[in-house]
């Protein structure tokens, strides 16, 4: 399994989720929304595949 993220993609993601107001440097709420949204997309795609 490949777990490395391309440098350009990593920088783009970091830019999207970064927050100067956060002590850890990222907007946790935005990060979780993105993760949940992507998981829901995967779930929908999987359901379509399972129907075939």
C-alpha positions in Angstrom: 0.0 0.0 0.0 1.4 3.4 -1.0 0.9 6.0 1.8 3.2 8.7 0.4 1.5 12.0 -0.7 2.9 13.9 -3.6 4.7 17.2 -2.4 2.4 19.4 -4.5 -0.7 17.7 -3.3 0.5 17.8 0.3 1.2 21.6 0.0 -2.3 22.1 -1.5 -4.0 20.2 1.3 -2.0 22.0 3.9 -3.0 25.4 2.4 -6.7 24.4 2.5 -6.7 23.2 6.1 -4.2 25.7 7.7 -5.3 28.2 10.3 -3.3 30.9 12.0 -5.8 31.0 14.8 -5.2 27.4 15.8 -2.5 26.4 18.2 -1.7 23.3 16.0 -1.8 25.3 12.8 -4.8 23.6 11.2 -8.6 24.2 11.2 -9.8 21.0 12.9 -13.4 21.6 12.0 -12.7 22.1 8.3 -10.3 19.1 8.3 -13.0 16.8 9.8 -15.6 18.1 7.3 -13.3 17.3 4.4 -12.5 13.8 5.8 -16.2 13.0 6.4 -17.2 14.4 3.0 -14.6 12.2 1.3 -15.7 9.1 3.3 -19.3 9.7 2.3 -18.2 9.9 -1.4 -16.3 6.6 -1.1 -19.3 5.0 0.6 -21.6 6.1 -2.3 -19.2 4.8 -4.8 -18.8 1.5 -3.0 -22.6 1.1 -2.8 -22.8 1.6 -6.6 -20.2 -1.0 -7.1 -21.9 -3.5 -4.8 -25.2 -3.0 -6.8 -23.5 -4.3 -10.0 
